């Protein structure tokens, strides 16, 4: 009986640690999307047809407004749709980003 009172809180603490560790990388990527994606997508939009560029730039503008409002998940969806309209995806954009050294 005493063993159960000791193990239950320890198990909960370990579970919370794993959940926190699993969420951290996703949250780090999510915060950077508002800083890097709009400029990368705008750069790619200069090389496409005017109708496609207009659609892409509208999606980017909406995404930036969502970032300002704190809706990063929804902004990521808009940026992803813009990247898809350009024939690429968000993963390709993030790997093409320059890294600071």
C-alpha positions as CSV (number, residue, x, y, z in Angstrom):
1,X,0.0,0.0,0.0
2,X,2.8,2.5,0.9
3,X,4.6,1.5,-2.3
4,X,1.6,2.8,-4.4
5,X,1.6,6.2,-2.7
6,X,5.2,6.6,-3.5
7,X,5.2,5.3,-7.1
8,X,2.1,7.2,-8.3
9,X,3.6,10.7,-7.9
10,X,6.9,9.6,-9.3
11,X,5.2,8.1,-12.4
12,X,3.3,11.3,-12.9
13,X,6.4,13.5,-12.6
14,X,8.3,11.3,-15.1
15,X,5.3,11.4,-17.6
16,X,5.1,15.2,-17.3
17,X,8.9,15.4,-18.1
18,X,8.5,13.3,-21.2
19,X,5.6,15.3,-22.4
20,X,7.4,18.6,-21.9
21,X,10.5,17.3,-23.6
22,X,8.4,16.1,-26.6
23,X,6.6,19.5,-26.9
24,X,9.7,21.7,-26.8
25,X,11.1,21.1,-30.3
26,X,7.7,21.6,-31.9
27,X,7.2,24.8,-30.0
28,X,10.6,26.1,-31.1
29,X,9.9,25.4,-34.7
30,X,6.5,27.0,-34.5
31,X,7.7,30.3,-33.1
32,X,10.3,30.7,-35.9
33,X,7.7,30.3,-38.7
34,X,6.4,33.8,-38.3
35,X,9.9,35.3,-38.6
36,X,11.3,33.4,-41.6
37,X,8.5,32.0,-43.8
38,X,7.0,35.3,-45.1
39,X,10.3,36.6,-46.5
40,X,11.2,33.2,-48.0
41,X,7.8,32.8,-49.6
42,X,7.9,36.4,-51.0
43,X,11.3,35.8,-52.5
44,X,10.0,32.7,-54.3
45,X,6.9,34.5,-55.4
46,X,8.9,36.8,-57.6
47,X,9.6,34.0,-60.0
48,X,6.0,32.8,-60.7
49,X,3.1,34.0,-62.8
50,X,1.4,37.2,-61.7
51,X,-1.9,35.4,-60.8
52,X,-0.1,32.8,-58.7
53,X,2.1,35.5,-57.1
54,X,-1.0,37.5,-56.1
55,X,-2.6,34.5,-54.5
56,X,0.6,33.6,-52.6
57,X,1.1,37.2,-51.4
58,X,-2.5,37.3,-50.1
59,X,-1.9,34.1,-48.2
60,X,1.3,35.5,-46.7
61,X,-0.4,38.8,-45.7
62,X,-3.1,36.9,-43.9
63,X,-0.5,34.7,-42.3
64,X,1.4,37.7,-41.0
65,X,-1.8,39.2,-39.5
66,X,-2.5,35.8,-37.8
67,X,1.1,35.8,-36.4
68,X,0.5,39.3,-35.0
69,X,-2.7,38.1,-33.4
70,X,-0.9,35.1,-31.8
71,X,-2.5,32.4,-34.0
72,X,0.7,30.8,-35.1
73,X,-0.9,27.5,-36.0
74,X,-3.3,29.1,-38.3
75,X,-0.6,31.3,-39.8
76,X,1.5,28.2,-40.4
77,X,-1.4,26.8,-42.4
78,X,-1.6,29.9,-44.6
79,X,2.2,29.8,-45.1
80,X,2.0,26.2,-46.0
81,X,-0.8,26.8,-48.5
82,X,1.3,29.6,-50.0
83,X,4.3,27.3,-50.3
84,X,2.2,24.6,-51.9
85,X,0.9,27.1,-54.5
86,X,4.5,27.8,-55.3
87,X,5.2,24.1,-55.8
88,X,7.2,23.6,-52.7
89,X,6.5,22.8,-49.0
90,X,7.4,24.3,-45.7
91,X,10.1,21.7,-44.9
92,X,12.0,22.8,-48.1
93,X,11.8,26.4,-47.1
94,X,13.1,25.8,-43.6
95,X,16.1,23.8,-44.8
96,X,16.9,26.5,-47.3
97,X,17.1,29.2,-44.6
98,X,20.6,30.5,-43.8
99,X,21.9,29.6,-40.4
100,X,23.8,32.0,-38.2
101,X,27.2,31.0,-37.1
